[in-house]
Amino acid sequence: MPDRENLSLKPGSRCYGLKWYPCRVTNLCRPILSNSQFSSLDLVEPIQRALTAEKHVAPTPIQAKAIPHLLQGRDLLGQAEAGAGKTVAFTLPILQHLSIDRHPAGPRKVRALILTTSRERVQHIQESFRAYGRFVRLSQVTVYEGPGKAAQAQALSRGIDILIGTPGRVVELINAGQLELNKLEIMVLDETDRMLELGVTNELRAIFEAAPTERQTIVFATTLPAEIKQLADNLLTDPVTVLANPPAPRLITTAQSARIRDTEARRRVRDLLPERMASRR
């Protein structure tokens, strides 16, 4: 087994034999070894038990890099491709923080807010919190455009631990006096690049203004255009940046050849490729 402490590469380096990935945490790149497991992370027993029940043993690169920082309460800017495991990367630390430091949110208040792009994404994130939070018993509500708004507002009236929703619907609830963010502890922006593409900048700004500045803020995206970096500069406090992508696929080249029997056609090809054809005479 290689010595972890003596393994170091420049950001972006890869070593496929040890499962190095082109990832960067601030200015450091370290390997995700083949035997990396969730059990090595500082996660409480109920969450470890849920991971076992889900047969989720080994973290993905983005999870292995982001979770330790999020458990420490750090603001974070994370980037990884779709399907890399970003949802679990923020789900587990939020569950741990809220379950260890339990206290009522208060009427119309929430402790953690996750903002995302669509009803489908809201439901996907909700499934993650349900699966990995099955043993910690935290309340959660989802809000999005469409039917069921009365039920959403009623659920919020009691106060909840985790709110997952779309920016537009969250702003509606704030403006209607049905949601207050002044006690918010954690805010997550999921698929931030996609949200900006959808033109919800004004909604996000309204949410930021309603939330306290003293909070943990987590920004995840598939890509990091200049707009995301500017948003992170304005929104995050002393953040850690985690970039994690799987190794780029190898390019496979195929050499092809053709035998040209026609003498005239052969001459024309030889004129186009004199060196290569000359070697085959």
C-alpha positions as MATLAB code, in Angstrom:
seq = 'MPDRENLSLKPGSRCYGLKWYPCRVTNLCRPILSNSQFSSLDLVEPIQRALTAEKHVAPTPIQAKAIPHLLQGRDLLGQAEAGAGKTVAFTLPILQHLSIDRHPAGPRKVRALILTTSRERVQHIQESFRAYGRFVRLSQVTVYEGPGKAAQAQALSRGIDILIGTPGRVVELINAGQLELNKLEIMVLDETDRMLELGVTNELRAIFEAAPTERQTIVFATTLPAEIKQLADNLLTDPVTVLANPPAPRLITTAQSARIRDTEARRRVRDLLPERMASRR';
ca = [
       0.000    0.000    0.000;
       1.495    3.381   -0.951;
       2.178    5.919    1.784;
      -0.584    8.552    1.549;
       1.554   11.247    3.134;
       4.315   10.818    0.568;
       1.987   10.871   -2.408;
       1.611   14.291   -3.974;
       1.061   15.602   -7.458;
       0.573   18.994   -8.971;
      -3.072   20.020   -9.479;
      -4.477   18.226  -12.489;
      -2.051   15.309  -12.371;
      -3.212   11.753  -12.880;
      -1.882    8.321  -12.071;
      -4.390    5.739  -13.216;
      -2.706    2.844  -11.458;
      -3.536    4.371   -8.052;
      -6.784    5.926   -9.260;
      -5.546    9.493   -9.257;
      -8.134   11.938  -10.526;
      -7.626   15.454  -11.926;
      -8.978   17.094   -8.787;
      -7.917   20.120   -6.826;
      -8.646   21.265   -3.310;
      -7.275   24.811   -3.078;
      -3.678   24.163   -4.238;
      -3.440   20.516   -3.280;
      -4.112   17.376   -5.273;
      -4.234   14.033   -3.532;
      -5.314   10.576   -4.710;
      -8.599    8.808   -4.234;
      -7.194    5.373   -3.470;
      -9.034    2.252   -4.480;
      -9.742    1.326   -0.831;
     -11.189    4.717    0.157;
     -14.381    4.186    2.157;
     -17.023    6.242    3.927;
     -15.985    4.553    7.170;
     -12.764    6.587    7.034;
     -14.726    9.839    7.075;
     -15.835   11.441   10.330;
     -19.509   10.594    9.929;
     -21.725    9.687   12.895;
     -23.003    6.155   13.389;
     -26.622    6.712   12.202;
     -25.357    8.073    8.880;
     -22.788    5.292    8.533;
     -25.607    2.817    9.173;
     -27.714    4.414    6.438;
     -24.772    4.255    4.021;
     -24.421    0.570    4.778;
     -28.143    0.018    4.236;
     -27.833    1.738    0.855;
     -24.755   -0.391    0.060;
     -22.863    2.831   -0.469;
     -19.322    2.006    0.631;
     -16.815    4.042   -1.356;
     -17.109    7.808   -1.882;
     -16.668    9.351   -5.296;
     -13.828   11.856   -5.754;
     -16.075   14.883   -5.152;
     -17.522   13.268   -2.018;
     -14.139   12.284   -0.603;
     -12.783   15.788   -1.176;
     -15.789   17.879   -0.146;
     -17.268   16.050    2.842;
     -14.373   16.613    5.305;
     -14.438   20.378    4.661;
     -18.227   20.565    4.915;
     -18.176   18.648    8.188;
     -15.906   21.409    9.501;
     -18.487   24.025    8.534;
     -16.431   25.537    5.706;
     -17.976   27.420    2.800;
     -17.289   25.490   -0.381;
     -17.286   25.900   -4.155;
     -17.434   22.485   -5.799;
     -17.390   21.409   -9.421;
     -17.873   17.952  -10.887;
     -19.628   16.486  -13.872;
     -23.237   15.305  -13.732;
     -23.590   12.002  -11.916;
     -20.382   12.467   -9.926;
     -22.150   12.374   -6.555;
     -22.498   16.058   -5.659;
     -25.904   15.514   -4.006;
     -24.543   13.019   -1.477;
     -21.521   15.274   -0.944;
     -23.709   17.934    0.672;
     -26.493   15.671    1.993;
     -24.331   13.808    4.519;
     -22.694   16.851    6.188;
     -26.043   18.656    6.464;
     -27.651   15.627    8.087;
     -24.762   15.356   10.516;
     -24.765   19.028   11.506;
     -28.520   19.219   12.053;
     -28.721   15.908   13.940;
     -25.853   16.702   16.313;
     -27.016   20.249   17.088;
     -30.744   19.672   17.463;
     -33.073   22.566   18.219;
     -36.476   23.706   16.947;
     -36.401   25.850   13.852;
     -39.381   27.927   14.945;
     -42.618   28.715   13.055;
     -42.099   29.443    9.335;
     -38.334   29.027    9.748;
     -35.850   26.522    8.303;
     -32.365   25.480    9.334;
     -31.035   24.296    5.955;
     -32.108   25.453    2.486;
     -31.207   23.661   -0.741;
     -31.952   25.537   -3.953;
     -32.045   23.718   -7.279;
     -33.339   23.965  -10.819;
     -36.510   21.922  -11.191;
     -39.153   19.772   -9.564;
     -37.277   16.661  -10.702;
     -34.071   17.809   -9.029;
     -35.984   18.750   -5.868;
     -37.411   15.246   -5.693;
     -34.028   13.649   -6.387;
     -32.428   15.586   -3.524;
     -35.358   14.736   -1.254;
     -34.773   11.028   -1.946;
     -31.137   11.441   -0.947;
     -32.031   13.081    2.367;
     -34.639   10.404    3.075;
     -32.278    7.539    2.301;
     -29.274    8.752    4.275;
     -31.278   10.493    6.986;
     -33.533    7.535    7.790;
     -31.979    7.113   11.250;
     -31.628   10.768   12.292;
     -35.295   11.835   12.114;
     -35.079   15.347   10.684;
     -38.068   17.108    9.155;
     -37.966   18.139    5.506;
     -40.276   19.831    3.038;
     -40.051   20.296   -0.733;
     -41.439   23.362   -2.506;
     -41.750   24.014   -6.233;
     -44.106   25.542   -8.754;
     -47.321   23.666   -9.438;
     -50.049   22.023   -7.353;
     -49.768   21.472   -3.624;
     -48.782   25.003   -2.621;
     -51.280   25.122    0.271;
     -49.840   21.930    1.750;
     -46.311   23.297    1.349;
     -47.179   26.477    3.238;
     -48.913   24.547    6.009;
     -45.904   22.279    6.486;
     -43.636   25.317    6.744;
     -45.852   26.959    9.352;
     -44.560   24.547   12.001;
     -40.912   25.151   11.132;
     -38.681   22.499    9.579;
     -35.087   21.344    9.494;
     -34.541   21.002    5.736;
     -36.227   22.868    2.886;
     -35.548   21.825   -0.712;
     -36.987   24.000   -3.445;
     -36.719   26.056   -6.587;
     -35.698   29.726   -6.236;
     -38.937   31.083   -7.686;
     -41.150   29.152   -5.277;
     -38.959   30.019   -2.286;
     -39.254   33.728   -3.124;
     -43.038   33.379   -3.405;
     -43.165   31.950    0.108;
     -40.927   34.697    1.479;
     -43.024   37.433   -0.127;
     -46.218   35.838    1.214;
     -44.839   35.826    4.756;
     -44.966   32.029    4.867;
     -41.197   31.513    5.058;
     -38.509   33.281    7.058;
     -34.791   32.701    6.554;
     -33.430   34.748    9.461;
     -32.470   31.562   11.368;
     -30.952   29.787    8.379;
     -27.747   27.890    9.174;
     -26.844   26.243    5.852;
     -27.591   27.225    2.251;
     -26.815   25.040   -0.771;
     -26.913   26.118   -4.404;
     -27.252   22.951   -6.483;
     -26.603   23.024  -10.247;
     -25.714   26.686   -9.911;
     -24.543   27.041  -13.501;
     -27.881   25.695  -14.722;
     -29.826   28.013  -12.408;
     -28.019   31.030  -13.824;
     -28.773   29.804  -17.347;
     -32.460   29.710  -16.395;
     -32.314   33.388  -15.433;
     -33.112   33.216  -11.721;
     -30.491   35.757  -10.680;
     -33.070   38.136   -9.191;
     -34.680   35.334   -7.200;
     -31.324   34.232   -5.837;
     -30.480   37.788   -4.855;
     -33.773   38.103   -2.954;
     -33.044   34.867   -1.088;
     -29.516   35.967   -0.193;
     -30.872   39.247    1.200;
     -33.433   37.409    3.338;
     -30.827   35.033    4.803;
     -28.343   35.870    7.573;
     -24.737   36.465    6.581;
     -23.549   34.145    9.337;
     -24.215   30.801    7.707;
     -22.483   27.996    5.851;
     -22.862   28.380    2.094;
     -22.214   25.587   -0.398;
     -22.122   26.115   -4.167;
     -22.010   23.149   -6.538;
     -21.932   23.264  -10.327;
     -21.118   21.099  -13.319;
     -19.093   23.884  -14.932;
     -17.437   26.981  -13.512;
     -17.949   29.914  -15.891;
     -16.903   33.405  -14.846;
     -20.393   34.123  -13.498;
     -20.143   31.274  -10.997;
     -16.732   32.386   -9.793;
     -17.966   35.953   -9.353;
     -21.002   34.692   -7.446;
     -18.772   32.606   -5.197;
     -16.467   35.569   -4.537;
     -19.430   37.639   -3.376;
     -21.298   34.898   -1.534;
     -18.744   32.655    0.150;
     -16.557   33.409    3.156;
     -13.023   32.002    3.117;
     -14.172   29.107    0.911;
     -12.386   25.945   -0.061;
     -12.564   25.081   -3.759;
     -12.950   21.467   -4.800;
     -12.729   20.456   -8.443;
     -13.158   16.791   -9.246;
     -13.564   15.115  -12.618;
     -12.973   11.526  -13.662;
     -10.006   10.820  -15.910;
     -10.498   12.024  -19.448;
     -11.314    9.176  -21.838;
      -8.403    7.923  -23.901;
      -8.501    8.777  -27.546;
      -8.437    5.668  -29.697;
      -7.010    6.132  -33.156;
      -7.610    3.688  -35.962;
      -5.308    3.369  -38.929;
      -7.060    2.547  -42.177;
      -5.679    1.676  -45.587;
      -7.111    1.028  -49.018;
      -5.600   -0.661  -52.067;
      -6.086    1.488  -55.172;
      -5.983   -0.611  -58.314;
      -6.740    2.039  -60.940;
      -3.412    3.447  -62.183;
      -4.735    6.992  -62.801;
      -6.468    7.162  -59.435;
      -3.296    5.888  -57.785;
      -1.296    8.666  -59.435;
      -3.702   11.358  -58.174;
      -3.527   10.044  -54.615;
       0.278    9.852  -54.864;
       0.361   13.499  -55.861;
      -1.647   14.398  -52.716;
       0.390   12.189  -50.376;
       3.811   11.973  -51.997;
       5.836   10.926  -48.973;
       3.487    8.254  -47.662;
       2.803    6.746  -51.091;
       6.458    6.846  -52.033;
       7.288    4.614  -49.088;
       4.782    2.004  -50.352;
       6.055    1.720  -53.916;
];
